[in-house]
Amino acid sequence: MNQANSKMLLSWACFLTLLLSFVGQYVTFALQDVTKDLFALENYGTVAAFGDFNSDKQTDIFIIRKRSELLIFLADLKPPYYKPKVNLTKEVISSDFSITSVVPGDYDGDSQMDVLLTGHLKDSPLTTVFIFWGHNQTLDLNDRVEINRTFTDQPLVMDFNGDMIPDIFGSVGGSSEVCYLRARKQNCENALGSDVKMRIPHSNAFIDLNKDFTADLLLTTESNEFETWINKDGNFIRSLHGKAPNDAIKVGQSAFVDFDGDGSQDHLLPVCMDDACGKSAIYLAKTGETEPFWVPVLLDFSRKDSVWGFVPPQDSSTSGEQQIPITLHLGDYNLDGFPDALVILRNTSSGSKQQQAFLLENVACNNASCREVGRMFSVRWEQSDLSAIPRAVVATFFDIYEDGILDMIVLSKGEKEDLVIHALKNNYEADAYFVKVIVLSGLCSNNCPEKVKPFGVNQPGPYVMYTSVDSNGYLKNASAGQLSQSAHLALQLPYTVLGLGRSANFLDHLFVGIPRPPGGKDVRKQEWTAIIPNSQLIVIPYPQDDPRSWSAKLYLTPSNIVLLTAIALIGVCVFILVIIGILHWQEKKADDREKRQEAHRFHFDAM
């Protein structure tokens, strides 16, 4: 009897363990609306940028209201988790100034976050730039500088001279210029050797395009052309020239991401084949013999009996009106190592005004058109949480809870002038792994001026790549650039989240590179080995010219597998205790029965 019970106990324990493991393998893409938890009743305005303003290692949110006010919502540990703490009202800025974009960064090199605003003055089509200086984790409202250049479009914030202090690059009167703000004194000069007629709105990018860990420059020019300026020894040299697909009538914003997981950055381009965007597509640029050629990664926008497409930007020259171009906001939603996208689509069927955000999942290619890439986008039409937000105009990824899982923020049109903000938590249940990397300026480490913490810095230009081995033993790698674009609501995060899939292996190598100054022949790159998955790595490249001395602070984020393992262990223990209790009770009953039988036999023997 005991042997049979032991076998039954072992069988049930194994069954329970396998059941829990099987349940843990299911993947769900459910979203949870957490808007009230984050903003309470303050969920309106245009989300313009992200950054750690008060150096507490928590990402804060910059929101524009009424086109002329800026509020900085600081992350907090108590609900609502984002509270407006810093307010630049129209009296401080100017009642005639309409804000178009916000770019946080350390523009004077004091390791404290400043805030750059771009916008239009009344009745002026040109872009004016203001910078408010940061001091003691707040903004000095009485101390600001106005750049003495007016740009034809929103400038690109980049590190032009490789000193790890952001610079302002844009088009002034038909020629490209860059403005520096060393010691808060501005100096603007010609940027490139030849004039470049930039497209409006442009999607210029500061990103490594040749895998040398030094950020290059891609410019979007008139006539829907693209110019690649490679950084050679700290100087930008024009290298490649290409055009948009021939059948593209309207061209959206270029986006750069490691789409196919080969360690190099890919150029993605959303386009429309007609003025109304009744036929839309997303292309990926592949390097050809003379110029890049385009491979479609998404052509099918049909949904049952309806056809969807991108939302063409409003054709308006009204001063200060915010135009939202066709944009892909990228992020690895399911942490499988391949970046996904959030887009705004509208129903192009006759008479329909339906417009909402959709998730484009990066999946393996299943048709001949994308065979050269091996991956493609697939529209997740049945995402009820996104479809519940009507009249959406912007959708982007954001790690709300700083746990390495990318959540979503969606902006929609409401009854009032300001947009309505929706926050959706990503309840992704499969236990996938990630590494989250943020690269700081490296201007100081433990000896920063005024004893400030060097964490509150949005640094454009660093490049991150990892190599690892997946669960099948195959080599895998992926790369990402940090803050490669800043104009026209690029809404890029000040860190990179690289998905690792379900492989719990250590990262064999993690490489980090930063831009180099003019004349700098050596690549400024450092390598770390055996990085633990599900960790956040804060890299401080100090001193900048000695990569071997760079430091990295590792913060571990517990994986879901810890919880699953604990549940499985507790469940098995409870189950075993129950079985032991049942067996003990049965054994006791059997003993009592035997005692009664012995007593009964003894009674009759005595007679």
PAZA-777959 format. One line per field, with one value per residue (C-alpha): residue number from 1; x, y negated, z negated. Coordinates in nm, 2 decimals. Each point is the difference from the previous one (the first is absolute). Layout:
<nodes>
pos (NUM,...)
xx (X,...)
yy (Y,...)
zz (Z,...)
</nodes>
This chain:
<nodes>
pos (1,2,3,4,5,6,7,8,9,10,11,12,13,14,15,16,17,18,19,20,21,22,23,24,25,26,27,28,29,30,31,32,33,34,35,36,37,38,39,40,41,42,43,44,45,46,47,48,49,50,51,52,53,54,55,56,57,58,59,60,61,62,63,64,65,66,67,68,69,70,71,72,73,74,75,76,77,78,79,80,81,82,83,84,85,86,87,88,89,90,91,92,93,94,95,96,97,98,99,100,101,102,103,104,105,106,107,108,109,110,111,112,113,114,115,116,117,118,119,120,121,122,123,124,125,126,127,128,129,130,131,132,133,134,135,136,137,138,139,140,141,142,143,144,145,146,147,148,149,150,151,152,153,154,155,156,157,158,159,160,161,162,163,164,165,166,167,168,169,170,171,172,173,174,175,176,177,178,179,180,181,182,183,184,185,186,187,188,189,190,191,192,193,194,195,196,197,198,199,200,201,202,203,204,205,206,207,208,209,210,211,212,213,214,215,216,217,218,219,220,221,222,223,224,225,226,227,228,229,230,231,232,233,234,235,236,237,238,239,240,241,242,243,244,245,246,247,248,249,250,251,252,253,254,255,256,257,258,259,260,261,262,263,264,265,266,267,268,269,270,271,272,273,274,275,276,277,278,279,280,281,282,283,284,285,286,287,288,289,290,291,292,293,294,295,296,297,298,299,300,301,302,303,304,305,306,307,308,309,310,311,312,313,314,315,316,317,318,319,320,321,322,323,324,325,326,327,328,329,330,331,332,333,334,335,336,337,338,339,340,341,342,343,344,345,346,347,348,349,350,351,352,353,354,355,356,357,358,359,360,361,362,363,364,365,366,367,368,369,370,371,372,373,374,375,376,377,378,379,380,381,382,383,384,385,386,387,388,389,390,391,392,393,394,395,396,397,398,399,400,401,402,403,404,405,406,407,408,409,410,411,412,413,414,415,416,417,418,419,420,421,422,423,424,425,426,427,428,429,430,431,432,433,434,435,436,437,438,439,440,441,442,443,444,445,446,447,448,449,450,451,452,453,454,455,456,457,458,459,460,461,462,463,464,465,466,467,468,469,470,471,472,473,474,475,476,477,478,479,480,481,482,483,484,485,486,487,488,489,490,491,492,493,494,495,496,497,498,499,500,501,502,503,504,505,506,507,508,509,510,511,512,513,514,515,516,517,518,519,520,521,522,523,524,525,526,527,528,529,530,531,532,533,534,535,536,537,538,539,540,541,542,543,544,545,546,547,548,549,550,551,552,553,554,555,556,557,558,559,560,561,562,563,564,565,566,567,568,569,570,571,572,573,574,575,576,577,578,579,580,581,582,583,584,585,586,587,588,589,590,591,592,593,594,595,596,597,598,599,600,601,602,603,604,605,606,607)
xx (0.00,0.28,0.18,-0.32,-0.06,0.36,-0.04,-0.33,0.17,0.29,-0.24,-0.22,0.31,0.14,-0.33,-0.04,0.35,-0.05,-0.34,0.15,0.28,-0.24,-0.22,0.31,0.07,-0.31,0.04,-0.26,0.00,-0.26,0.02,-0.13,-0.11,0.20,-0.07,-0.15,0.27,0.26,-0.16,-0.32,-0.19,0.30,0.00,-0.02,0.26,0.26,0.26,0.32,0.30,0.14,0.29,0.13,-0.03,0.07,0.27,-0.19,0.04,-0.37,-0.11,-0.21,-0.25,0.00,-0.35,-0.11,-0.33,-0.18,0.29,0.17,0.05,0.24,-0.04,0.25,-0.17,0.24,-0.02,-0.11,-0.04,-0.36,-0.31,-0.03,0.34,0.06,-0.05,0.05,0.28,0.16,-0.21,0.11,-0.31,-0.06,0.09,0.35,0.05,-0.21,-0.37,0.09,0.22,-0.16,0.21,0.06,0.25,0.19,0.36,0.15,0.37,0.32,0.08,0.27,0.18,-0.07,-0.16,-0.34,-0.30,-0.09,-0.32,0.00,-0.32,-0.07,-0.30,-0.13,-0.05,-0.33,-0.03,0.34,0.06,0.35,0.10,0.14,0.20,0.01,0.20,-0.09,0.29,-0.02,0.12,-0.05,-0.25,-0.22,-0.01,0.12,-0.30,0.19,0.30,-0.04,0.17,-0.16,0.21,0.08,-0.10,-0.34,-0.03,-0.22,-0.11,0.04,0.38,0.16,0.17,0.32,0.36,0.17,0.35,0.02,0.04,-0.31,-0.18,-0.31,0.01,-0.28,0.02,-0.24,-0.07,0.04,-0.07,0.06,0.33,0.07,0.13,0.09,-0.02,0.21,-0.07,0.32,0.00,-0.35,0.15,-0.13,0.21,-0.17,0.20,-0.04,-0.03,0.07,0.22,-0.29,-0.35,-0.28,-0.36,-0.18,-0.36,-0.27,-0.09,0.34,0.09,0.38,0.17,0.32,0.07,0.28,-0.06,0.32,0.05,0.31,-0.17,0.02,-0.32,-0.04,-0.24,-0.29,-0.18,-0.34,0.01,-0.24,-0.15,-0.02,0.37,0.24,0.36,0.23,0.29,0.25,0.20,0.37,0.25,-0.26,-0.09,-0.32,0.07,-0.29,0.00,-0.33,-0.30,-0.34,-0.36,-0.33,-0.19,-0.12,-0.36,0.00,-0.22,0.02,0.31,-0.01,0.27,0.30,0.06,0.32,0.00,0.16,-0.30,0.13,0.24,0.32,0.18,-0.03,-0.25,-0.27,-0.17,-0.39,-0.22,-0.38,-0.15,-0.34,-0.05,-0.27,-0.09,-0.27,0.22,-0.26,0.29,0.28,0.33,0.31,0.33,0.35,0.31,0.26,0.34,0.04,0.30,-0.06,-0.28,-0.24,-0.30,-0.32,-0.16,-0.36,-0.05,-0.37,-0.24,-0.33,-0.21,-0.33,-0.23,-0.29,-0.21,0.19,0.33,0.21,0.29,0.22,-0.14,0.14,0.13,-0.22,0.09,0.00,0.23,-0.16,0.27,0.05,-0.23,0.14,0.03,0.04,0.18,-0.03,0.22,0.10,0.07,0.21,0.06,0.03,-0.35,0.03,0.38,0.07,0.30,-0.18,-0.14,-0.37,-0.18,-0.29,-0.18,-0.31,-0.23,-0.34,-0.27,0.01,-0.34,-0.24,-0.16,0.20,0.18,0.13,0.35,0.20,0.34,0.12,0.28,0.22,0.16,0.34,-0.05,0.18,-0.05,-0.27,0.00,0.24,0.02,0.18,0.22,0.32,-0.06,-0.15,-0.23,-0.32,-0.26,-0.34,-0.29,-0.16,-0.36,-0.16,0.16,-0.32,0.18,0.14,-0.33,-0.18,0.19,-0.17,0.15,0.36,0.27,0.32,0.11,0.34,0.17,0.11,0.12,-0.25,0.11,0.37,-0.01,0.14,-0.34,-0.11,-0.35,-0.20,-0.10,-0.27,-0.11,-0.35,-0.22,-0.25,-0.27,0.25,0.30,0.26,0.04,-0.11,0.28,-0.06,0.24,-0.01,0.19,0.15,-0.10,0.22,0.00,0.26,0.33,0.23,0.33,0.15,0.29,-0.07,0.30,0.03,0.32,0.08,0.22,0.31,0.09,0.04,-0.04,0.02,0.14,-0.28,-0.04,-0.21,0.00,-0.28,-0.08,0.09,-0.32,-0.23,0.14,-0.15,0.30,-0.04,0.24,0.11,-0.03,-0.06,0.04,-0.01,0.09,-0.13,-0.11,-0.36,-0.16,0.07,0.37,-0.02,0.19,-0.22,0.06,-0.18,0.08,-0.16,0.08,-0.08,-0.21,0.08,-0.29,-0.16,-0.23,-0.37,-0.10,0.26,-0.08,0.31,0.09,0.33,0.10,-0.01,-0.19,0.13,-0.21,0.18,-0.29,-0.03,0.36,0.12,0.36,0.25,0.08,0.34,0.09,-0.15,0.16,-0.05,0.14,-0.02,0.06,0.36,0.13,0.16,0.34,-0.08,0.12,-0.06,-0.36,-0.12,-0.15,-0.01,-0.10,-0.16,-0.04,-0.23,-0.28,-0.30,-0.33,-0.29,0.24,0.04,0.35,0.09,0.32,0.22,0.26,0.24,0.26,-0.13,0.34,0.08,-0.26,0.18,-0.08,-0.37,-0.23,-0.34,-0.25,-0.22,-0.35,-0.18,-0.37,-0.16,-0.14,-0.35,0.16,0.09,-0.37,-0.09,0.26,-0.12,-0.36,0.10,0.21,-0.27,-0.27,0.20,0.08,-0.37,-0.10,0.25,-0.12,-0.36,0.09,0.21,-0.29,-0.24,0.24,0.06,-0.38,-0.05,0.29,-0.15,-0.34,0.16,0.18,-0.32,-0.17,0.27,-0.01,-0.37,0.04,0.27,-0.22,-0.29,0.21,0.14,-0.35,-0.12,0.33,-0.05,-0.34)
yy (0.00,-0.24,0.06,-0.06,-0.33,-0.11,0.06,-0.20,-0.28,-0.02,0.01,-0.29,-0.21,0.04,-0.08,-0.32,-0.12,0.07,-0.18,-0.31,0.00,0.05,-0.29,-0.22,0.05,-0.17,-0.35,-0.26,-0.35,-0.15,-0.36,-0.17,-0.36,-0.17,-0.36,-0.10,0.17,-0.20,-0.34,-0.01,-0.29,-0.16,0.23,-0.27,-0.17,0.11,0.24,-0.16,0.17,0.23,-0.04,0.03,-0.36,0.03,0.28,0.26,0.27,-0.03,-0.13,-0.31,-0.13,-0.34,-0.11,-0.31,-0.16,-0.27,-0.02,-0.25,0.18,0.27,0.23,0.25,0.30,0.15,0.37,0.08,0.32,-0.09,-0.03,-0.19,0.12,-0.31,-0.35,-0.34,-0.17,-0.24,-0.24,-0.24,-0.21,-0.23,-0.29,0.14,0.11,-0.24,-0.02,-0.03,0.31,0.34,0.29,0.27,0.23,0.06,0.15,0.05,0.01,-0.14,-0.28,-0.18,0.31,-0.04,0.35,-0.16,0.04,-0.31,-0.03,-0.11,-0.13,-0.05,-0.19,-0.28,-0.36,-0.15,-0.04,0.15,0.33,0.04,0.20,-0.18,0.18,-0.08,0.18,-0.02,0.09,0.27,-0.06,0.21,0.23,-0.28,-0.26,-0.36,-0.18,-0.33,0.13,0.11,-0.04,-0.05,0.14,-0.29,0.21,0.07,0.35,0.10,0.30,0.16,0.07,0.33,0.02,0.19,0.02,-0.16,-0.03,0.30,-0.17,0.17,-0.33,-0.03,-0.24,-0.15,0.09,-0.14,-0.19,-0.38,-0.18,0.30,0.10,0.24,-0.15,0.13,-0.20,0.07,-0.13,0.04,-0.19,-0.12,-0.21,0.09,0.04,0.09,0.10,0.18,0.37,0.19,-0.08,-0.03,-0.14,0.25,-0.08,0.18,0.13,-0.15,0.18,0.17,0.33,-0.06,0.26,0.02,0.38,0.24,0.13,0.20,0.19,-0.18,-0.11,-0.37,-0.19,-0.11,-0.25,0.08,-0.30,0.00,-0.25,-0.15,0.22,0.28,0.08,0.12,-0.08,0.21,-0.19,0.25,-0.11,0.05,-0.11,-0.23,-0.17,0.06,0.11,0.04,0.37,0.13,-0.16,0.16,-0.07,0.10,0.28,-0.10,0.06,-0.21,-0.31,-0.09,0.09,0.03,-0.03,0.23,0.22,0.20,0.33,0.34,0.15,0.35,0.05,0.00,-0.26,-0.29,-0.28,0.02,-0.29,0.03,-0.23,-0.03,-0.12,-0.06,0.08,-0.27,-0.33,0.14,0.29,0.25,0.23,0.00,0.19,0.03,0.05,0.10,-0.13,0.26,-0.10,0.04,-0.03,-0.37,-0.11,0.16,0.20,0.04,0.32,-0.01,0.13,-0.08,-0.04,0.15,-0.25,0.18,0.10,0.22,-0.23,-0.32,-0.15,-0.21,-0.23,-0.26,-0.34,-0.27,-0.31,-0.31,-0.23,-0.33,-0.29,-0.15,-0.14,0.22,0.28,0.33,0.24,0.37,0.18,0.37,0.15,0.35,0.01,0.31,0.23,0.37,0.05,0.38,0.01,0.26,-0.19,-0.15,-0.36,-0.06,-0.33,-0.21,-0.19,-0.21,0.13,-0.11,0.19,-0.11,0.15,-0.26,-0.21,0.15,-0.23,0.27,-0.06,0.19,0.14,0.34,0.22,0.14,0.32,0.10,0.35,0.24,-0.07,0.21,-0.12,-0.05,-0.39,-0.01,0.31,-0.21,-0.13,0.31,-0.20,-0.21,-0.19,0.14,-0.22,0.12,-0.09,0.16,-0.22,-0.11,-0.22,-0.22,0.00,-0.13,-0.33,-0.19,-0.29,0.10,-0.22,0.11,0.34,0.08,0.24,-0.09,0.21,-0.13,0.22,0.01,0.38,0.04,0.08,-0.27,-0.14,-0.24,-0.36,-0.11,-0.35,-0.06,-0.30,-0.10,-0.26,-0.27,-0.15,0.22,0.37,0.27,0.23,0.37,0.23,0.37,0.25,0.29,0.32,0.22,0.33,0.21,0.00,-0.17,-0.17,-0.34,-0.23,-0.37,-0.24,-0.37,-0.18,-0.32,-0.29,0.10,-0.36,0.09,0.31,-0.05,-0.35,-0.19,-0.37,-0.10,0.37,0.08,0.35,0.06,0.20,-0.28,-0.03,0.08,0.09,0.03,0.22,0.30,0.34,0.34,0.35,0.34,0.36,0.30,0.37,0.09,0.31,0.19,-0.08,-0.25,-0.33,-0.30,-0.37,-0.33,-0.37,-0.33,-0.37,-0.24,-0.31,0.00,-0.23,-0.30,-0.19,0.03,0.20,0.27,0.10,0.21,0.13,-0.10,0.36,0.31,0.33,0.30,0.31,0.34,0.23,0.30,0.07,-0.04,0.01,-0.26,-0.26,0.11,-0.36,-0.34,-0.28,-0.37,-0.27,-0.38,-0.27,-0.11,-0.36,-0.14,0.16,0.29,0.31,0.25,0.13,-0.07,0.34,0.22,0.36,0.18,0.37,0.24,-0.25,0.14,0.00,-0.22,-0.27,-0.37,-0.12,-0.36,-0.08,-0.29,-0.06,-0.19,-0.09,-0.01,0.07,0.30,0.27,0.24,-0.23,-0.03,0.13,0.17,0.03,0.31,0.01,0.33,0.03,0.33,0.21,0.15,0.34,-0.07,-0.04,0.30,0.21,-0.11,0.07,0.34,0.08,-0.11,0.18,0.33,-0.04,-0.06,0.29,0.23,-0.11,0.07,0.35,0.07,-0.11,0.23,0.29,-0.06,-0.01,0.32,0.17,-0.11,0.14,0.33,0.02,-0.07,0.27,0.25,-0.08,0.06,0.33,0.11,-0.10,0.19,0.32,-0.02,-0.02,0.33,0.18,-0.08,0.17)
zz (0.00,-0.09,0.33,0.20,-0.19,0.06,0.38,0.00,-0.19,0.24,0.30,-0.13,-0.09,0.35,0.16,-0.20,0.09,0.37,-0.01,-0.16,0.25,0.29,-0.12,-0.02,0.37,0.11,0.15,-0.04,0.14,-0.24,-0.08,-0.31,-0.02,-0.28,0.10,-0.33,-0.20,0.18,0.06,-0.20,0.16,0.17,0.30,0.27,0.22,0.25,-0.12,0.16,-0.16,-0.27,-0.23,-0.36,-0.10,-0.37,0.02,-0.20,0.26,0.08,0.34,0.00,0.26,0.17,0.11,0.21,-0.08,0.19,0.24,-0.22,-0.34,-0.10,-0.30,-0.13,-0.17,-0.24,-0.08,-0.35,-0.21,-0.11,0.22,0.21,0.11,0.22,-0.15,0.16,-0.19,0.25,0.20,0.27,0.07,0.29,-0.22,-0.05,0.37,0.20,0.08,0.37,0.00,0.10,-0.12,0.26,-0.16,-0.33,-0.01,-0.35,-0.02,-0.16,0.24,-0.22,-0.13,-0.37,-0.02,-0.09,0.23,0.20,0.22,0.36,0.16,0.36,0.14,0.21,-0.09,0.11,0.38,0.06,0.19,-0.13,-0.31,-0.30,-0.27,-0.37,-0.27,-0.37,-0.23,-0.26,-0.36,-0.31,0.17,0.11,0.28,-0.05,0.15,0.00,0.19,0.36,0.33,0.34,0.29,0.24,0.30,0.13,0.16,0.29,-0.19,-0.34,-0.06,-0.07,-0.34,0.05,-0.12,0.31,-0.14,-0.22,-0.34,-0.15,-0.03,0.23,0.29,0.21,0.37,0.26,0.32,-0.01,0.33,0.21,-0.16,-0.29,-0.32,-0.34,-0.32,-0.32,-0.35,-0.19,-0.33,0.11,0.28,0.34,0.31,0.33,0.31,0.33,-0.06,0.32,0.29,0.25,-0.03,-0.06,0.08,-0.27,0.02,-0.21,-0.22,-0.01,-0.17,-0.04,-0.22,-0.20,0.01,0.07,0.35,0.07,-0.32,-0.12,-0.33,0.11,0.08,0.36,0.15,0.23,0.16,0.16,0.29,0.25,0.27,-0.25,0.01,-0.27,-0.06,-0.23,-0.15,-0.16,-0.30,0.10,-0.26,-0.16,0.33,0.20,0.36,0.25,0.10,0.13,0.18,0.06,0.08,-0.14,0.18,0.34,-0.07,-0.32,0.02,-0.37,-0.20,-0.38,-0.26,0.04,-0.30,-0.09,-0.19,0.02,0.17,0.08,-0.30,0.19,-0.21,0.26,0.02,0.27,0.16,-0.01,0.20,-0.01,0.33,0.17,0.37,0.03,-0.15,-0.22,-0.13,0.13,0.08,-0.26,-0.05,-0.21,0.17,-0.12,0.17,0.11,0.12,0.38,0.23,0.08,-0.23,-0.26,0.13,-0.19,-0.12,-0.12,-0.36,-0.01,0.29,-0.12,-0.20,0.07,-0.29,0.10,0.22,-0.07,0.11,-0.24,0.07,-0.16,-0.09,0.24,-0.18,0.01,0.27,-0.19,-0.01,-0.31,-0.23,-0.31,0.10,-0.10,0.30,-0.07,0.28,0.08,-0.27,-0.12,-0.37,-0.06,-0.30,-0.08,-0.14,-0.06,-0.07,0.27,0.13,0.30,-0.03,0.05,0.09,-0.10,0.28,0.05,0.28,0.13,0.18,0.36,0.08,0.14,-0.26,-0.29,-0.24,-0.23,-0.11,-0.27,-0.11,0.11,-0.10,0.28,-0.12,0.15,0.13,0.23,0.37,0.16,0.36,0.28,-0.02,-0.33,0.05,0.02,-0.35,-0.16,-0.22,0.05,-0.19,-0.07,-0.12,-0.32,0.09,-0.31,-0.26,-0.18,-0.25,0.28,0.20,-0.31,0.05,0.28,0.20,-0.10,0.15,-0.17,-0.15,-0.15,-0.23,-0.36,-0.29,-0.26,-0.29,0.08,0.02,0.35,0.16,0.24,-0.06,0.22,-0.01,0.25,0.07,0.14,0.09,-0.25,-0.04,-0.11,0.17,-0.17,0.08,-0.24,-0.14,-0.05,-0.17,0.07,-0.21,0.19,-0.18,0.20,-0.19,0.18,-0.18,0.25,-0.08,0.07,-0.06,-0.06,0.07,-0.06,0.10,-0.18,0.12,-0.19,-0.08,-0.36,-0.22,-0.38,0.02,0.18,-0.05,-0.30,-0.10,0.24,0.11,0.36,0.08,0.12,0.35,0.34,0.22,0.38,0.20,-0.21,0.16,-0.17,0.14,-0.17,0.11,-0.17,0.06,0.01,-0.15,0.32,0.00,0.28,-0.01,-0.03,-0.02,0.01,-0.01,-0.08,0.01,-0.28,0.08,0.37,0.08,-0.18,0.23,0.08,-0.30,0.05,-0.37,-0.03,-0.35,-0.17,-0.03,0.22,-0.08,0.19,-0.01,-0.05,0.06,-0.23,-0.02,-0.36,0.09,-0.10,0.27,0.13,0.11,-0.04,0.20,-0.05,0.22,-0.01,0.27,0.05,0.04,0.32,0.05,-0.22,0.19,-0.28,-0.05,-0.35,-0.09,-0.30,-0.05,-0.30,-0.03,-0.18,-0.05,-0.20,0.19,-0.14,-0.11,0.04,0.09,-0.06,0.19,-0.10,0.27,-0.22,0.10,0.36,0.17,-0.22,0.06,-0.23,-0.29,0.08,-0.28,0.01,-0.28,0.02,-0.15,0.01,0.08,-0.12,0.27,0.01,-0.02,-0.37,-0.07,0.20,-0.17,-0.34,0.09,0.13,-0.31,-0.24,0.19,0.01,-0.38,-0.08,0.22,-0.16,-0.35,0.09,0.14,-0.32,-0.21,0.19,-0.02,-0.37,-0.06,0.20,-0.19,-0.33,0.10,0.10,-0.34,-0.19,0.20,-0.07,-0.38,0.00,0.18,-0.25,-0.30,0.15,0.06,-0.36,-0.14,0.16,-0.08,-0.37,0.01)
</nodes>
